[in-house]
Amino acid sequence: MGNDQLKKTIGFWVGTSIVVGTVIGSGIFMKPGDVLELSGNSTMALLAWLIGGLITLASGLTIAEVSTRIPKTGGLYVYLEEVYGKVWGFLCGWVQTLVYGPAVMGALSLYFGLLLSGIFNISSDYTLAIGIITIVFLAAMNLLGTKYGGIIQTLSTVGKLIPIIFIAVFGIIQGDMPVFNIASESTMKVSMAGAILATLWAYDGWMNVGFMAGEMKNPQKTLPRAIITGILVVMVAYLAVNLAMLHVLGPDGVVEHGTNAANVAATMLFGELGGKLIAIGILISIFGCLNGKLLTFPRITLAMANDKMMPGHKQIGKISPRFKTPINATILQVIISIIMMVVTNPDKLTNMAIFSVFCFYGLAFFAVFILRKRDPHAKTYKVPLYPIIPIVAIVGALYIVVSTLIDTPLDALYSLIILVIGMPVYWLLKKSEYARG
């Protein structure tokens, strides 16, 4: 859909709130313990959150130019196809369908199960079952095409901001533990790359920012301002929550309580009932984030099926005649998510998701240089401080990909196997297309 066909209704404040809403999900509540453990001390942990934010900022500003130069729906899949040809578009959509989307949804479902178990003192043996029930329930709701989705999204935006504001403000005021340069006594191997990778799970979601360009009033000015403001708000929120949790629990407390640290900190600050209410706010945040992913990820699979770029595309591309929702694309992604949830843990899934998507992000960031060469005088939004910011984004992506291969090669292996399998699949699909044609 071209820019001229879209209603230009999004201004600066709405744009900024979309950035904040799509980025903040589960990471800020689930990852502080991992980041601390991997970075070795509290100051390095805060630095990891800052570096993750700066990589995200450079990434968002770079993708904003790509999206204004290629104003089509479909996101990453479309950008890569347009710049590098059909095979790269296919591989991107293929990996998003079989690795990134299911890994993100599987991790969110498991984090939801972990937190729910922690709040209501349910045995951790039920975490997996709770996660599976949650993803199946939300998938069913989305497939019924009910209007509840919008209500969940609105509630979850409020739900995610309340715990962040309360924990940050009261934790910084009331906490009495020292914050800076305190080493964690954890025995995990120190890996700054691993710590930054963990923060990037919390920052993930910024890719949706570029999709708004066609609906913005004056995108040249509004888009970069919304991205910069939105991501800075998220960075400040994340650093403030980490400072507060360190101040209340100390580094060892944050590591020890892991995914339950925000819940424990809230209980210490606001008592049993207050802690429960804050934790329920966090649950709503994760629930809403998962709902949003279930709404959007199957659309990538559907787009590929419609382009006859998926094995079994006739089946996968089926739309429910009654509810007008992508029924089989959603079921496929949910089944893969559940398999992932059964065979591995949410932290491995987040590493897998971030690694798989940054392989393609790097190509999308480099696309700015190619697009500028093709049309140097295009009157679109241009990334500020060019070429420095795109270079920062590319170096950040390379750093994530290479360090994952070195630090946790098994987390990268599944993504790479799926990528390699995708090449002959593409060739077979093209061959059958020629045979039909």
C-alpha positions as CSV (number, residue, x, y, z in Angstrom):
1,M,0.0,0.0,0.0
2,G,1.5,3.3,-1.0
3,N,1.9,6.3,1.3
4,D,-0.7,8.2,-0.7
5,Q,-3.5,5.7,0.1
6,L,-3.0,5.7,3.8
7,K,-4.7,8.2,6.1
8,K,-2.1,10.4,7.7
9,T,-3.5,10.5,11.2
10,I,-0.5,9.7,13.5
11,G,1.2,12.7,15.2
12,F,4.1,12.9,17.5
13,W,2.4,11.9,20.8
14,V,0.6,8.9,19.3
15,G,3.8,7.8,17.5
16,T,5.8,8.0,20.7
17,S,3.2,6.0,22.6
18,I,3.2,3.3,19.9
19,V,7.0,3.1,20.3
20,V,6.8,2.8,24.1
21,G,3.8,0.4,23.9
22,T,5.4,-2.0,21.3
23,V,8.8,-2.2,23.0
24,I,7.9,-2.7,26.7
25,G,6.7,-6.3,27.2
26,S,8.3,-8.9,29.5
27,G,12.0,-8.2,29.3
28,I,12.3,-5.4,31.9
29,F,10.7,-7.6,34.5
30,M,12.3,-10.9,33.5
31,K,15.9,-10.1,32.5
32,P,17.6,-7.9,35.2
33,G,18.9,-11.1,37.0
34,D,20.3,-12.5,33.8
35,V,21.9,-9.2,32.8
36,L,23.5,-8.8,36.3
37,E,24.7,-12.4,36.4
38,L,26.3,-12.2,32.9
39,S,27.9,-8.7,33.4
40,G,29.5,-9.6,36.7
41,N,28.7,-6.3,38.6
42,S,26.0,-3.8,39.0
43,T,27.7,-0.9,37.1
44,M,28.4,-3.1,34.1
45,A,24.8,-4.4,34.2
46,L,23.5,-0.8,34.0
47,L,26.0,-0.1,31.1
48,A,24.7,-3.2,29.3
49,W,21.1,-1.8,29.5
50,L,22.4,1.6,28.2
51,I,24.3,0.0,25.3
52,G,21.3,-2.2,24.4
53,G,19.2,1.0,24.3
54,L,21.8,2.9,22.1
55,I,21.9,-0.1,19.6
56,T,18.1,0.0,19.6
57,L,18.0,3.7,19.0
58,A,20.4,3.5,16.0
59,S,18.4,0.5,14.7
60,G,15.1,2.3,14.9
61,L,16.4,5.5,13.2
62,T,18.0,3.4,10.4
63,I,14.9,1.3,9.7
64,A,12.8,4.4,9.7
65,E,14.6,5.6,6.5
66,V,14.3,2.1,4.9
67,S,10.6,2.0,5.6
68,T,9.9,5.5,4.2
69,R,11.8,4.6,1.0
70,I,9.9,1.3,0.8
71,P,6.4,2.3,2.0
72,K,4.8,-1.2,1.8
73,T,3.3,-3.4,4.4
74,G,5.1,-6.6,5.4
75,G,8.1,-5.1,7.3
76,L,11.5,-6.9,7.2
77,Y,10.3,-9.5,4.7
78,V,9.4,-6.8,2.2
79,Y,12.5,-4.6,2.8
80,L,14.9,-7.5,2.1
81,E,13.0,-8.7,-0.9
82,E,12.9,-5.2,-2.4
83,V,16.6,-4.6,-1.8
84,Y,18.3,-8.0,-2.1
85,G,15.8,-10.0,-4.2
86,K,13.2,-12.7,-3.6
87,V,15.5,-15.3,-2.1
88,W,16.5,-13.1,0.9
89,G,12.9,-12.0,1.4
90,F,11.9,-15.6,1.5
91,L,14.6,-16.7,3.9
92,C,13.7,-13.8,6.2
93,G,10.0,-14.8,6.3
94,W,10.9,-18.5,6.6
95,V,13.1,-17.9,9.7
96,Q,10.5,-15.5,11.2
97,T,7.8,-18.2,10.7
98,L,9.8,-21.2,12.0
99,V,12.2,-19.6,14.6
100,Y,11.7,-15.9,15.6
101,G,7.9,-15.7,15.9
102,P,7.4,-19.1,17.8
103,A,10.5,-18.4,20.0
104,V,9.2,-15.0,21.0
105,M,5.7,-16.3,21.7
106,G,7.0,-19.4,23.5
107,A,9.3,-17.3,25.8
108,L,6.4,-14.9,26.6
109,S,4.1,-17.8,27.5
110,L,6.7,-19.4,29.7
111,Y,7.5,-16.1,31.5
112,F,3.8,-15.7,32.1
113,G,3.6,-19.2,33.6
114,L,6.7,-18.5,35.8
115,L,5.3,-15.3,37.1
116,L,1.8,-16.6,37.7
117,S,3.3,-19.5,39.6
118,G,5.4,-17.1,41.7
119,I,2.5,-14.8,42.6
120,F,0.1,-17.5,43.6
121,N,2.6,-19.9,45.1
122,I,1.8,-22.6,42.5
123,S,4.4,-25.3,42.1
124,S,6.9,-24.5,39.3
125,D,6.0,-27.9,37.8
126,Y,2.9,-26.2,36.4
127,T,4.8,-23.4,34.6
128,L,4.8,-25.2,31.3
129,A,1.1,-26.1,31.5
130,I,0.1,-22.6,32.4
131,G,2.2,-21.2,29.4
132,I,0.6,-23.7,27.0
133,I,-3.0,-22.9,28.2
134,T,-2.3,-19.1,27.9
135,I,-1.0,-19.2,24.3
136,V,-3.8,-21.6,23.2
137,F,-6.4,-19.4,24.9
138,L,-5.1,-16.1,23.3
139,A,-4.8,-17.8,19.9
140,A,-8.4,-19.0,20.1
141,M,-9.5,-15.5,21.1
142,N,-7.6,-13.9,18.2
143,L,-9.0,-16.5,15.7
144,L,-12.6,-15.8,16.8
145,G,-11.9,-12.2,15.6
146,T,-13.6,-10.8,18.7
147,K,-13.0,-7.1,19.4
148,Y,-11.6,-8.0,22.8
149,G,-8.0,-7.7,21.3
150,G,-8.1,-3.9,21.4
151,I,-9.3,-3.9,25.0
152,I,-6.5,-6.3,26.0
153,Q,-3.9,-4.0,24.3
154,T,-5.3,-0.9,26.1
155,L,-5.3,-2.6,29.5
156,S,-1.9,-4.0,29.0
157,T,-0.4,-0.6,28.1
158,V,-1.7,0.7,31.4
159,G,-0.7,-2.5,33.1
160,K,2.9,-2.3,32.0
161,L,3.4,1.4,32.9
162,I,2.0,1.2,36.5
163,P,4.5,-1.4,37.8
164,I,7.4,0.4,36.1
165,I,6.5,3.8,37.5
166,F,5.8,2.4,41.1
167,I,8.9,0.2,41.3
168,A,11.2,2.9,39.8
169,V,10.0,5.8,42.0
170,F,9.5,4.0,45.3
171,G,12.5,1.7,44.9
172,I,14.8,4.6,44.3
173,I,13.3,6.6,47.2
174,Q,13.0,3.8,49.8
175,G,15.7,1.4,48.9
176,D,18.9,1.3,51.1
177,M,21.2,-1.1,49.4
178,P,24.3,0.2,47.6
179,V,23.9,0.3,43.8
180,F,27.2,0.9,42.0
181,N,30.2,-1.4,41.5
182,I,28.8,-4.2,43.6
183,A,29.9,-7.6,42.2
184,S,27.4,-10.4,41.9
185,E,28.5,-13.5,43.8
186,S,27.1,-15.7,41.0
187,T,29.4,-18.2,39.5
188,M,28.2,-17.8,35.9
189,K,30.8,-17.0,33.2
190,V,31.0,-13.2,32.7
191,S,30.0,-12.2,29.2
192,M,29.2,-8.6,28.4
193,A,27.9,-9.7,25.0
194,G,25.5,-12.1,26.7
195,A,24.3,-9.3,29.0
196,I,23.7,-7.0,26.1
197,L,21.9,-9.8,24.2
198,A,19.6,-10.2,27.2
199,T,18.8,-6.5,27.3
200,L,17.9,-6.6,23.6
201,W,15.1,-9.0,24.3
202,A,13.6,-6.2,26.5
203,Y,14.1,-3.6,23.7
204,D,12.8,-5.9,20.9
205,G,9.6,-4.7,19.2
206,W,11.0,-1.4,17.8
207,M,10.8,-2.9,14.3
208,N,7.0,-2.0,14.3
209,V,8.0,1.7,14.5
210,G,9.0,1.9,10.8
211,F,5.6,0.5,9.8
212,M,3.9,3.7,10.8
213,A,5.7,6.0,8.4
214,G,3.0,6.0,5.8
215,E,0.3,7.0,8.3
216,M,2.3,9.9,9.8
217,K,1.7,13.6,9.4
218,N,5.0,14.9,8.2
219,P,7.1,11.7,8.7
220,Q,10.4,13.5,7.9
221,K,10.1,15.3,11.2
222,T,7.6,13.3,13.2
223,L,9.1,9.8,12.7
224,P,12.7,10.4,14.1
225,R,11.3,12.5,16.9
226,A,8.8,9.8,17.9
227,I,11.5,7.1,17.7
228,I,14.1,9.1,19.7
229,T,11.6,10.2,22.3
230,G,10.0,6.7,22.6
231,I,13.2,4.8,22.9
232,L,14.7,7.3,25.3
233,V,11.6,7.0,27.5
234,V,12.0,3.2,27.4
235,M,15.8,3.5,28.2
236,V,15.1,5.8,31.2
237,A,12.3,3.5,32.4
238,Y,14.6,0.4,32.1
239,L,17.6,2.0,33.9
240,A,15.3,3.4,36.6
241,V,13.7,0.0,37.3
242,N,17.2,-1.6,37.4
243,L,18.5,1.1,39.8
244,A,15.4,0.6,42.0
245,M,15.7,-3.2,42.1
246,L,19.4,-3.0,42.9
247,H,18.6,-0.4,45.6
248,V,15.9,-2.6,47.2
249,L,17.3,-6.2,46.7
250,G,21.0,-5.6,46.0
251,P,22.7,-7.4,43.1
252,D,22.7,-10.9,44.8
253,G,19.0,-10.5,45.6
254,V,18.2,-9.6,42.0
255,V,20.1,-12.6,40.7
256,E,18.8,-15.0,43.3
257,H,15.1,-14.1,42.6
258,G,15.7,-14.1,38.8
259,T,12.4,-13.8,36.9
260,N,10.6,-13.2,40.2
261,A,12.8,-10.3,41.3
262,A,10.3,-7.5,40.3
263,N,7.5,-9.3,42.2
264,V,9.8,-9.7,45.4
265,A,10.9,-6.0,45.2
266,A,7.2,-4.9,44.8
267,T,6.2,-7.0,47.9
268,M,9.1,-5.4,49.9
269,L,8.1,-1.9,48.9
270,F,4.3,-2.2,49.0
271,G,3.5,-5.1,51.3
272,E,1.8,-8.4,50.4
273,L,-1.3,-6.9,48.7
274,G,0.6,-4.1,47.0
275,G,3.2,-6.5,45.7
276,K,0.4,-8.8,44.3
277,L,-1.2,-5.8,42.5
278,I,2.1,-4.7,41.0
279,A,2.8,-8.3,39.9
280,I,-0.7,-8.6,38.3
281,G,0.2,-5.4,36.4
282,I,3.3,-7.2,35.1
283,L,1.2,-10.3,34.2
284,I,-1.2,-8.0,32.2
285,S,1.8,-6.5,30.4
286,I,3.1,-9.9,29.3
287,F,-0.4,-11.1,28.5
288,G,-1.0,-8.1,26.2
289,C,2.5,-8.4,24.7
290,L,1.8,-12.0,23.8
291,N,-1.7,-11.0,22.4
292,G,0.0,-8.5,20.1
293,K,2.5,-11.0,18.8
294,L,-0.3,-13.6,18.1
295,L,-2.1,-10.9,16.2
296,T,0.9,-9.8,14.0
297,F,3.4,-12.8,13.5
298,P,0.9,-15.1,11.7
299,R,0.4,-12.2,9.2
300,I,4.0,-12.7,8.0
301,T,3.3,-16.4,7.4
302,L,0.0,-15.5,5.7
303,A,1.8,-13.0,3.4
304,M,4.3,-15.6,2.3
305,A,1.6,-18.2,1.7
306,N,-0.3,-15.7,-0.4
307,D,2.8,-15.2,-2.5
308,K,3.0,-19.0,-2.9
309,M,6.3,-18.9,-1.0
310,M,5.5,-21.5,1.7
311,P,5.3,-25.3,1.4
312,G,1.6,-26.2,1.6
313,H,0.7,-22.5,0.9
314,K,-2.9,-23.3,-0.1
315,Q,-3.5,-24.8,3.4
316,I,-1.4,-22.2,5.3
317,G,-3.0,-19.3,3.4
318,K,-6.6,-20.3,4.5
319,I,-8.7,-17.6,6.0
320,S,-11.5,-18.5,8.3
321,P,-14.7,-17.8,6.2
322,R,-16.7,-16.9,9.3
323,F,-14.2,-14.9,11.3
324,K,-11.9,-13.6,8.5
325,T,-8.7,-14.5,10.5
326,P,-5.6,-16.4,9.3
327,I,-6.5,-19.6,11.0
328,N,-3.9,-22.1,9.7
329,A,-1.0,-19.7,9.8
330,T,-1.8,-19.0,13.5
331,I,-2.2,-22.7,14.4
332,L,1.1,-23.5,12.7
333,Q,3.0,-20.8,14.7
334,V,1.3,-21.9,18.0
335,I,2.2,-25.6,17.4
336,I,5.9,-24.7,16.8
337,S,5.8,-22.4,19.9
338,I,4.5,-25.2,22.1
339,I,7.2,-27.7,20.8
340,M,9.8,-25.1,21.7
341,M,8.3,-24.5,25.1
342,V,8.4,-28.3,25.8
343,V,12.1,-28.8,24.7
344,T,13.8,-25.7,26.1
345,N,13.6,-22.8,28.6
346,P,12.5,-19.2,28.0
347,D,16.0,-17.7,28.3
348,K,17.3,-20.0,25.5
349,L,14.2,-19.0,23.4
350,T,14.9,-15.3,23.8
351,N,18.6,-15.8,22.7
352,M,17.4,-17.8,19.7
353,A,14.8,-15.2,18.8
354,I,17.2,-12.2,19.0
355,F,20.0,-14.0,17.2
356,S,17.7,-15.1,14.3
357,V,16.2,-11.7,13.8
358,F,19.5,-9.7,14.1
359,C,21.0,-11.8,11.2
360,F,18.3,-10.1,9.0
361,Y,18.3,-6.7,10.8
362,G,22.0,-6.3,9.8
363,L,21.0,-6.7,6.1
364,A,18.1,-4.3,6.6
365,F,20.4,-1.7,8.1
366,F,22.9,-2.0,5.3
367,A,20.0,-1.5,2.8
368,V,20.1,2.3,3.7
369,F,23.4,2.6,1.8
370,I,22.1,0.7,-1.2
371,L,18.8,2.7,-1.3
372,R,20.6,6.0,-1.1
373,K,22.9,5.0,-4.0
374,R,19.8,4.0,-6.1
375,D,18.0,7.3,-5.4
376,P,20.3,9.9,-3.8
377,H,17.7,12.7,-4.2
378,A,14.6,11.0,-2.8
379,K,12.5,13.4,-0.7
380,T,12.0,11.0,2.2
381,Y,13.0,11.0,5.9
382,K,16.8,10.7,6.1
383,V,18.5,9.1,9.1
384,P,20.3,11.8,11.1
385,L,24.2,11.8,11.4
386,Y,24.4,9.5,8.3
387,P,26.5,7.3,7.9
388,I,27.4,7.1,11.7
389,I,24.0,5.9,13.0
390,P,23.6,3.2,10.3
391,I,27.1,2.0,11.0
392,V,26.4,1.8,14.8
393,A,23.3,-0.3,14.0
394,I,25.2,-2.6,11.7
395,V,28.1,-3.0,14.2
396,G,25.6,-3.7,16.9
397,A,23.9,-6.4,14.8
398,L,27.3,-8.0,13.9
399,Y,28.3,-7.9,17.6
400,I,25.1,-9.8,18.6
401,V,25.4,-12.4,15.8
402,V,29.1,-13.1,16.3
403,S,29.0,-13.1,20.1
404,T,26.1,-15.5,20.1
405,L,27.9,-17.9,17.8
406,I,31.0,-17.7,20.2
407,D,29.2,-17.7,23.6
408,T,26.1,-19.9,23.1
409,P,26.6,-21.7,19.7
410,L,23.7,-24.1,20.5
411,D,21.2,-21.2,20.8
412,A,22.3,-20.1,17.3
413,L,22.4,-23.6,15.8
414,Y,18.7,-24.2,15.4
415,S,18.3,-20.8,13.6
416,L,21.1,-21.6,11.3
417,I,19.8,-25.1,10.5
418,I,16.4,-23.6,9.6
419,L,18.1,-20.9,7.5
420,V,20.1,-23.5,5.5
421,I,17.0,-25.8,5.0
422,G,15.2,-22.7,3.6
423,M,17.6,-22.5,0.6
424,P,16.6,-25.8,-1.1
425,V,13.0,-25.2,0.0
426,Y,13.1,-21.9,-1.9
427,W,14.6,-23.6,-4.9
428,L,11.9,-26.3,-4.9
429,L,9.1,-23.8,-4.6
430,K,10.5,-21.8,-7.5
431,K,10.9,-25.0,-9.6
432,S,7.2,-26.0,-8.9
433,E,6.1,-22.4,-9.8
434,Y,7.9,-22.7,-13.1
435,A,6.4,-26.1,-13.7
436,R,2.9,-24.7,-13.1
437,G,3.6,-21.6,-15.2
